């Protein structure tokens, strides 16, 4: 059995990387309001993700990813969507 020490740089790096994945394709523009506190966290997350991923991350990227995560993880929505198809 192999164990990975907690001070392993590879293991530590993966936990420091954002889970955000970017797929830039054709998009439509939406307009949404968010709370001040959410906006503050979003701005901090943009700084974090841009630094860790070594590329510019936009609020559009984060909203796209977050919505798809919500759609994928909501079993009631998935069931409802299957009935609508």
Helices and strands as residue ranges (DSSP letters): H 9-16, H 36-53, H 59-73, H 75-84
